[in-house]
């Protein structure tokens, strides 16, 4: 299991600062809900064991102390400034057109958020340093990531996150006990993110139920514009079904 790092999780630099997992300015758009929390699930898929830990608190108030000042005020701040108008419109459920560039930036932000949110509870960390370094250097996720977005139009507004991680072993190999696969779900207002990473080259993350048809994949990238919101929308029952399917969503290519 990962220990708390003493250097930056993106560049291994010093001078750690507090980084909001979710942008602090979003609290102006989404009222704080005392019932929301961060749910962390660590699963050993080989042995079938599962431990579950819930950490209470609004995702908007959560901070991690594992990002250096140079990254925090540099490329991460630039990314957030670039994306702020787009993300605000998505949170509020506005009708917009998402360009390929916007979807790339949105995917980068979503994966960055998944990477930092892992460190709210370091034992669940599954994404290795080289994937975080790739994001920092190239300003986009590695090809092993998948990102979907969905439009939530159910009762109330979303505000929460859920993190699943575990070890996915290739056939014939012994498990190491170190997580190498993860899925992070983030709900903000009327936008629903599903981010996934699999550390096994021969494997790919798939959502296995019909509700995925209500979501749009934005990473790996596709060409052209994407009209938003989509015709198919998510309600609370849809999200429950999607989350139930996460544990069954690791499938060989």
C-alpha positions as CSV (number, residue, x, y, z in Angstrom):
1,X,0.0,0.0,0.0
2,X,1.1,3.5,-0.8
3,X,2.6,5.6,2.0
4,X,2.0,9.3,2.4
5,X,4.5,11.0,0.0
6,X,7.1,13.5,1.2
7,X,7.5,15.1,-2.2
8,X,5.1,16.2,-4.9
9,X,3.1,13.4,-6.4
10,X,3.4,14.9,-9.9
11,X,7.1,16.0,-10.1
12,X,8.7,14.8,-6.9
13,X,9.6,18.4,-6.0
14,X,9.7,19.9,-2.5
15,X,7.7,22.7,-1.0
16,X,4.4,21.0,-0.6
17,X,1.2,23.0,-0.5
18,X,-2.5,22.4,0.1
19,X,-4.3,21.6,-3.2
20,X,-8.1,21.5,-3.4
21,X,-9.2,18.2,-4.8
22,X,-12.2,20.0,-6.4
23,X,-11.9,23.7,-7.3
24,X,-12.8,25.9,-4.3
25,X,-14.8,28.3,-6.6
26,X,-17.4,25.6,-7.3
27,X,-18.9,26.1,-3.8
28,X,-20.4,29.3,-5.3
29,X,-22.4,27.1,-7.7
30,X,-23.1,24.1,-5.5
31,X,-24.5,24.5,-2.0
32,X,-22.7,22.5,0.7
33,X,-24.5,19.4,1.6
34,X,-23.6,17.9,5.0
35,X,-24.7,14.4,3.8
36,X,-22.1,14.2,1.1
37,X,-18.8,12.4,1.6
38,X,-15.9,10.7,0.0
39,X,-16.3,6.9,-0.3
40,X,-13.1,4.8,-0.6
41,X,-13.2,1.1,-1.5
42,X,-10.1,-1.0,-1.7
43,X,-10.7,-4.3,-3.3
44,X,-8.4,-7.3,-3.9
45,X,-10.0,-8.8,-7.0
46,X,-7.8,-11.9,-6.9
47,X,-8.8,-13.0,-3.4
48,X,-12.2,-11.4,-3.3
49,X,-11.5,-9.4,-0.2
50,X,-12.8,-5.9,0.2
51,X,-12.3,-3.2,2.8
52,X,-14.5,-0.1,2.9
53,X,-13.8,3.2,4.5
54,X,-16.0,6.3,4.3
55,X,-14.4,9.7,4.9
56,X,-17.0,12.4,5.6
57,X,-17.0,15.9,4.2
58,X,-17.9,17.8,1.1
59,X,-15.5,17.1,-1.9
60,X,-15.3,20.9,-2.4
61,X,-13.7,21.4,1.0
62,X,-11.2,18.5,0.7
63,X,-7.5,19.3,0.3
64,X,-4.4,17.2,0.0
65,X,-0.9,18.2,1.0
66,X,1.0,16.3,-1.7
67,X,1.3,18.9,-4.5
68,X,4.3,21.3,-4.7
69,X,3.8,25.1,-5.1
70,X,5.3,25.0,-8.5
71,X,2.8,22.5,-9.9
72,X,-0.1,24.0,-7.9
73,X,0.4,27.6,-9.1
74,X,1.8,26.6,-12.5
75,X,0.4,24.1,-14.9
76,X,-2.5,23.0,-12.6
77,X,-3.6,26.6,-12.1
78,X,-3.4,27.2,-15.9
79,X,-5.5,24.1,-16.6
80,X,-8.2,25.3,-14.2
81,X,-8.3,28.8,-15.5
82,X,-8.6,27.5,-19.1
83,X,-11.4,25.1,-18.1
84,X,-13.4,27.3,-15.6
85,X,-16.0,28.6,-18.0
86,X,-16.6,25.2,-19.5
87,X,-16.8,23.4,-16.2
88,X,-19.1,26.0,-14.7
89,X,-21.5,25.6,-17.6
90,X,-21.5,21.8,-17.2
91,X,-22.1,22.0,-13.5
92,X,-25.1,24.3,-14.1
93,X,-26.5,22.1,-16.9
94,X,-26.1,24.8,-19.6
95,X,-26.5,24.0,-23.3
96,X,-23.1,24.3,-24.9
97,X,-21.0,22.8,-27.7
98,X,-17.8,21.0,-26.5
99,X,-15.0,21.2,-29.0
100,X,-12.2,18.6,-29.2
101,X,-9.9,21.0,-27.4
102,X,-12.4,21.5,-24.5
103,X,-12.9,17.7,-24.2
104,X,-9.1,17.2,-24.0
105,X,-8.9,19.8,-21.3
106,X,-11.9,18.4,-19.5
107,X,-10.3,14.9,-19.6
108,X,-7.0,16.2,-18.3
109,X,-8.8,18.0,-15.4
110,X,-10.9,14.9,-14.6
111,X,-7.8,12.6,-14.5
112,X,-5.8,15.1,-12.5
113,X,-8.7,15.2,-10.0
114,X,-8.8,11.4,-9.8
115,X,-5.0,11.4,-9.2
116,X,-5.2,13.9,-6.3
117,X,-8.3,12.4,-4.8
118,X,-6.6,9.1,-4.4
119,X,-4.3,10.7,-1.8
120,X,-7.2,11.6,0.5
121,X,-6.6,8.0,1.6
122,X,-3.1,6.9,0.4
123,X,-3.7,3.1,0.9
124,X,-6.1,3.1,-2.1
125,X,-3.6,4.7,-4.5
126,X,-3.4,2.7,-7.7
127,X,-2.1,5.2,-10.3
128,X,1.8,5.1,-10.5
129,X,4.1,8.1,-10.6
130,X,4.9,7.8,-14.3
131,X,1.2,8.3,-15.2
132,X,1.1,11.5,-13.1
133,X,4.4,12.7,-14.7
134,X,2.9,12.0,-18.2
135,X,-0.1,14.2,-17.3
136,X,2.2,17.0,-16.1
137,X,4.6,16.9,-19.1
138,X,2.0,16.3,-21.9
139,X,-1.0,18.1,-20.4
140,X,-3.2,15.1,-21.2
141,X,-3.9,11.7,-19.8
142,X,-2.0,8.5,-20.9
143,X,-3.8,6.2,-23.3
144,X,-4.5,3.8,-20.5
145,X,-7.1,6.1,-19.0
146,X,-10.8,6.3,-20.0
147,X,-13.1,9.2,-19.2
148,X,-16.9,9.4,-19.6
149,X,-19.3,12.2,-18.8
150,X,-23.0,12.1,-18.2
151,X,-25.8,14.7,-17.8
152,X,-27.6,14.4,-14.5
153,X,-31.2,15.7,-14.4
154,X,-32.5,13.8,-11.4
155,X,-33.7,15.0,-8.0
156,X,-31.4,17.5,-6.3
157,X,-27.9,18.1,-7.5
158,X,-24.8,15.9,-7.4
159,X,-22.0,16.5,-4.9
160,X,-19.8,13.6,-4.1
161,X,-17.1,11.2,-5.1
162,X,-16.4,7.5,-5.0
163,X,-13.1,5.7,-5.5
164,X,-12.5,2.1,-6.2
165,X,-9.1,0.5,-6.5
166,X,-7.7,-3.0,-6.6
167,X,-5.1,-5.3,-8.1
168,X,-5.8,-6.7,-11.6
169,X,-3.4,-9.6,-12.3
170,X,-2.6,-11.1,-15.7
171,X,-3.4,-14.8,-16.0
172,X,-0.7,-16.9,-14.6
173,X,0.9,-14.2,-12.5
174,X,1.0,-14.0,-8.7
175,X,-0.8,-11.0,-7.1
176,X,1.5,-8.5,-5.5
177,X,-1.0,-7.0,-3.1
178,X,-0.4,-3.5,-4.7
179,X,-3.4,-1.8,-6.3
180,X,-2.9,-1.2,-10.1
181,X,-6.4,-0.5,-11.3
182,X,-8.9,2.2,-10.2
183,X,-12.1,3.9,-11.0
184,X,-13.1,7.3,-9.7
185,X,-16.6,8.7,-9.9
186,X,-17.2,12.5,-9.4
187,X,-20.6,14.2,-9.3
188,X,-20.8,18.0,-9.5
189,X,-24.1,19.6,-9.9
190,X,-25.4,18.3,-13.2
191,X,-22.2,16.8,-14.6
192,X,-21.2,13.2,-13.8
193,X,-17.7,12.0,-14.4
194,X,-16.4,8.4,-14.6
195,X,-12.6,8.1,-14.8
196,X,-10.8,4.7,-15.0
197,X,-7.3,3.5,-15.2
198,X,-6.0,0.0,-15.7
199,X,-2.3,-0.7,-15.2
200,X,-2.3,-4.0,-17.1
201,X,-1.5,-3.4,-20.8
202,X,-3.7,-6.3,-22.0
203,X,-6.8,-5.1,-20.1
204,X,-9.2,-2.3,-20.6
205,X,-11.9,-0.8,-18.4
206,X,-15.5,-1.3,-19.6
207,X,-18.8,-0.2,-18.1
208,X,-20.9,-3.3,-18.5
209,X,-24.5,-2.1,-18.2
210,X,-26.9,-0.4,-20.5
211,X,-26.7,2.9,-18.6
212,X,-23.3,3.6,-20.2
213,X,-25.3,4.5,-23.4
214,X,-26.4,7.6,-21.5
215,X,-22.8,8.7,-21.1
216,X,-20.4,10.1,-23.6
217,X,-16.7,9.1,-23.8
218,X,-14.3,12.0,-24.0
219,X,-11.1,10.1,-23.5
220,X,-9.4,8.6,-25.5
221,X,-10.1,11.6,-27.7
222,X,-12.5,11.7,-30.7
223,X,-12.7,14.3,-33.4
224,X,-15.5,16.9,-34.0
225,X,-17.8,18.8,-31.8
226,X,-20.1,17.3,-29.1
227,X,-23.4,18.9,-28.4
228,X,-24.3,19.1,-24.6
229,X,-26.4,18.1,-22.9
230,X,-27.0,14.8,-24.7
231,X,-30.5,13.5,-25.6
232,X,-30.2,10.7,-22.9
233,X,-29.9,11.9,-19.3
234,X,-29.1,10.3,-16.0
235,X,-31.3,10.1,-13.0
236,X,-30.4,8.8,-9.5
237,X,-31.4,5.2,-10.3
238,X,-29.1,5.3,-13.3
239,X,-26.2,6.4,-11.3
240,X,-26.8,3.7,-8.7
241,X,-26.8,1.1,-11.4
242,X,-23.6,2.4,-12.9
243,X,-21.9,2.4,-9.5
244,X,-23.0,-1.2,-8.8
245,X,-21.4,-2.3,-12.0
246,X,-18.0,-0.8,-11.3
247,X,-16.7,-3.9,-9.5
248,X,-17.6,-6.0,-12.5
249,X,-16.2,-3.6,-15.0
250,X,-12.6,-4.9,-15.3
251,X,-12.4,-6.9,-18.5
252,X,-9.6,-8.3,-20.7
253,X,-9.3,-6.8,-24.1
